[in-house]
Amino acid sequence: MRTVFSEKVLIYLFAISCIAFPSSIVNLFSDHRAVSVDDILTIIIDESAKAGSESGTKTSKENSVGLQGEGGSGALRMIPGFGLSGGSQVGYDGKGGTTREGSLMATISARVIKVQDNGNLVIEGSKVVEINDEKEIIKITGIVRPQDVRKNNVIYSSNIADAEITYAGKGVANTGRRPGLIARFLNWIF
């Protein structure tokens, strides 16, 4: 009998709280999704790009002129052993090609910094990971439609409009692959 009484009291208190605070019902039973400034989104970055281009040009031009006097007619017959010949040949064969491929897979959190008039969310986020004095920096900005936000405030980078994703590194490994100051200066001159 005691448990029935306590259950009735809990139901009664819940009903009163729902009447007094109707917004609490929504918060108890709904999945909170990012809709306002300072809400956090988790972005799954899965980007890959591949581009290639090839071109080729081949041109050729050939000219030839010839004139022989032996056994000919007219004035050429009068000049023994007269002969004239010439030639010209021009050719060009050029080929070029380029290929570039890259991919980036990461997970990063971003903050809603503005809600546009139509309800779209302007987001911005960054992540810095440092391992052995090497810093890897990921930054992302863009616009998200609220209906593209999945459970737990997760969104894929392919669903972000005007997305700008930068990935950079700082440290010995990154500076080691760059040419030195003198080499950069000489490349600038020439």
Contacts in CASP RR format, 6 or more apart in sequence:
PFRMAT RR
TARGET T0000
AUTHOR 0000-0000-0000
METHOD contacts of the structure
MODEL  1
MRTVFSEKVLIYLFAISCIAFPSSIVNLFSDHRAVSVDDILTIIIDESAK
AGSESGTKTSKENSVGLQGEGGSGALRMIPGFGLSGGSQVGYDGKGGTTR
EGSLMATISARVIKVQDNGNLVIEGSKVVEINDEKEIIKITGIVRPQDVR
KNNVIYSSNIADAEITYAGKGVANTGRRPGLIARFLNWIF
17 24 0 8 1.000
18 24 0 8 1.000
18 25 0 8 1.000
31 151 0 8 1.000
32 153 0 8 1.000
33 146 0 8 1.000
33 149 0 8 1.000
33 153 0 8 1.000
34 40 0 8 1.000
34 41 0 8 1.000
34 112 0 8 1.000
34 121 0 8 1.000
34 144 0 8 1.000
34 146 0 8 1.000
34 149 0 8 1.000
34 153 0 8 1.000
35 115 0 8 1.000
35 119 0 8 1.000
35 121 0 8 1.000
35 146 0 8 1.000
36 112 0 8 1.000
36 115 0 8 1.000
37 112 0 8 1.000
37 113 0 8 1.000
37 114 0 8 1.000
37 115 0 8 1.000
38 111 0 8 1.000
38 112 0 8 1.000
39 111 0 8 1.000
39 112 0 8 1.000
39 121 0 8 1.000
39 153 0 8 1.000
40 109 0 8 1.000
40 110 0 8 1.000
40 111 0 8 1.000
40 112 0 8 1.000
40 153 0 8 1.000
41 109 0 8 1.000
41 110 0 8 1.000
41 111 0 8 1.000
41 112 0 8 1.000
41 121 0 8 1.000
41 123 0 8 1.000
41 144 0 8 1.000
41 149 0 8 1.000
41 153 0 8 1.000
41 154 0 8 1.000
41 155 0 8 1.000
42 107 0 8 1.000
42 108 0 8 1.000
42 109 0 8 1.000
42 152 0 8 1.000
42 153 0 8 1.000
42 154 0 8 1.000
42 155 0 8 1.000
43 107 0 8 1.000
43 108 0 8 1.000
43 109 0 8 1.000
43 110 0 8 1.000
43 123 0 8 1.000
43 140 0 8 1.000
43 154 0 8 1.000
43 155 0 8 1.000
43 156 0 8 1.000
43 157 0 8 1.000
43 160 0 8 1.000
44 107 0 8 1.000
44 154 0 8 1.000
44 155 0 8 1.000
44 156 0 8 1.000
44 157 0 8 1.000
45 104 0 8 1.000
45 105 0 8 1.000
45 106 0 8 1.000
45 107 0 8 1.000
45 108 0 8 1.000
45 138 0 8 1.000
45 140 0 8 1.000
45 157 0 8 1.000
45 165 0 8 1.000
46 104 0 8 1.000
46 105 0 8 1.000
46 156 0 8 1.000
46 157 0 8 1.000
46 158 0 8 1.000
47 103 0 8 1.000
47 104 0 8 1.000
47 105 0 8 1.000
47 157 0 8 1.000
47 158 0 8 1.000
47 165 0 8 1.000
48 101 0 8 1.000
48 102 0 8 1.000
48 103 0 8 1.000
48 104 0 8 1.000
49 100 0 8 1.000
49 101 0 8 1.000
49 102 0 8 1.000
49 103 0 8 1.000
50 99 0 8 1.000
50 100 0 8 1.000
50 101 0 8 1.000
50 102 0 8 1.000
51 99 0 8 1.000
51 100 0 8 1.000
51 101 0 8 1.000
52 97 0 8 1.000
52 98 0 8 1.000
52 99 0 8 1.000
52 100 0 8 1.000
53 97 0 8 1.000
53 98 0 8 1.000
53 99 0 8 1.000
54 95 0 8 1.000
54 96 0 8 1.000
54 97 0 8 1.000
54 98 0 8 1.000
55 95 0 8 1.000
55 96 0 8 1.000
55 97 0 8 1.000
56 94 0 8 1.000
56 95 0 8 1.000
56 96 0 8 1.000
57 92 0 8 1.000
57 93 0 8 1.000
57 94 0 8 1.000
57 95 0 8 1.000
58 92 0 8 1.000
58 93 0 8 1.000
58 94 0 8 1.000
59 90 0 8 1.000
59 91 0 8 1.000
59 92 0 8 1.000
59 93 0 8 1.000
60 90 0 8 1.000
60 91 0 8 1.000
60 92 0 8 1.000
61 88 0 8 1.000
61 89 0 8 1.000
61 90 0 8 1.000
61 91 0 8 1.000
62 88 0 8 1.000
62 89 0 8 1.000
62 90 0 8 1.000
63 87 0 8 1.000
63 88 0 8 1.000
63 89 0 8 1.000
64 85 0 8 1.000
64 86 0 8 1.000
64 87 0 8 1.000
64 88 0 8 1.000
65 84 0 8 1.000
65 85 0 8 1.000
65 86 0 8 1.000
65 87 0 8 1.000
66 83 0 8 1.000
66 84 0 8 1.000
66 85 0 8 1.000
66 86 0 8 1.000
67 76 0 8 1.000
67 83 0 8 1.000
67 84 0 8 1.000
67 85 0 8 1.000
68 76 0 8 1.000
68 82 0 8 1.000
68 83 0 8 1.000
68 84 0 8 1.000
69 76 0 8 1.000
69 77 0 8 1.000
69 79 0 8 1.000
69 81 0 8 1.000
69 82 0 8 1.000
69 83 0 8 1.000
70 80 0 8 1.000
70 81 0 8 1.000
70 82 0 8 1.000
70 83 0 8 1.000
71 77 0 8 1.000
76 82 0 8 1.000
104 165 0 8 1.000
104 167 0 8 1.000
106 127 0 8 1.000
106 138 0 8 1.000
106 167 0 8 1.000
108 125 0 8 1.000
108 126 0 8 1.000
108 127 0 8 1.000
108 138 0 8 1.000
108 140 0 8 1.000
109 125 0 8 1.000
109 127 0 8 1.000
110 123 0 8 1.000
110 124 0 8 1.000
110 125 0 8 1.000
110 140 0 8 1.000
111 123 0 8 1.000
111 124 0 8 1.000
111 125 0 8 1.000
112 121 0 8 1.000
112 122 0 8 1.000
112 123 0 8 1.000
113 122 0 8 1.000
113 123 0 8 1.000
113 124 0 8 1.000
114 121 0 8 1.000
114 122 0 8 1.000
115 121 0 8 1.000
115 122 0 8 1.000
116 122 0 8 1.000
116 143 0 8 1.000
119 146 0 8 1.000
120 143 0 8 1.000
120 144 0 8 1.000
120 145 0 8 1.000
120 146 0 8 1.000
120 161 0 8 1.000
121 143 0 8 1.000
121 144 0 8 1.000
121 145 0 8 1.000
121 146 0 8 1.000
122 141 0 8 1.000
122 142 0 8 1.000
122 143 0 8 1.000
123 140 0 8 1.000
123 141 0 8 1.000
123 142 0 8 1.000
123 143 0 8 1.000
123 144 0 8 1.000
123 160 0 8 1.000
124 140 0 8 1.000
124 141 0 8 1.000
124 142 0 8 1.000
125 139 0 8 1.000
125 140 0 8 1.000
125 141 0 8 1.000
126 137 0 8 1.000
126 138 0 8 1.000
126 139 0 8 1.000
126 140 0 8 1.000
127 137 0 8 1.000
127 138 0 8 1.000
128 135 0 8 1.000
128 136 0 8 1.000
128 137 0 8 1.000
128 138 0 8 1.000
129 135 0 8 1.000
129 136 0 8 1.000
130 136 0 8 1.000
133 171 0 8 1.000
133 172 0 8 1.000
134 169 0 8 1.000
134 170 0 8 1.000
134 171 0 8 1.000
134 172 0 8 1.000
134 173 0 8 1.000
134 174 0 8 1.000
135 169 0 8 1.000
135 170 0 8 1.000
135 171 0 8 1.000
136 167 0 8 1.000
136 168 0 8 1.000
136 169 0 8 1.000
137 166 0 8 1.000
137 167 0 8 1.000
137 168 0 8 1.000
137 169 0 8 1.000
137 170 0 8 1.000
138 165 0 8 1.000
138 166 0 8 1.000
138 167 0 8 1.000
139 164 0 8 1.000
139 165 0 8 1.000
139 166 0 8 1.000
140 157 0 8 1.000
140 160 0 8 1.000
140 163 0 8 1.000
140 164 0 8 1.000
140 165 0 8 1.000
140 166 0 8 1.000
141 162 0 8 1.000
141 163 0 8 1.000
141 164 0 8 1.000
142 160 0 8 1.000
142 161 0 8 1.000
142 162 0 8 1.000
142 163 0 8 1.000
142 164 0 8 1.000
143 160 0 8 1.000
143 161 0 8 1.000
143 162 0 8 1.000
144 155 0 8 1.000
144 159 0 8 1.000
144 160 0 8 1.000
144 161 0 8 1.000
145 159 0 8 1.000
145 161 0 8 1.000
148 155 0 8 1.000
148 159 0 8 1.000
149 155 0 8 1.000
157 163 0 8 1.000
157 165 0 8 1.000
168 174 0 8 1.000
179 187 0 8 1.000
END
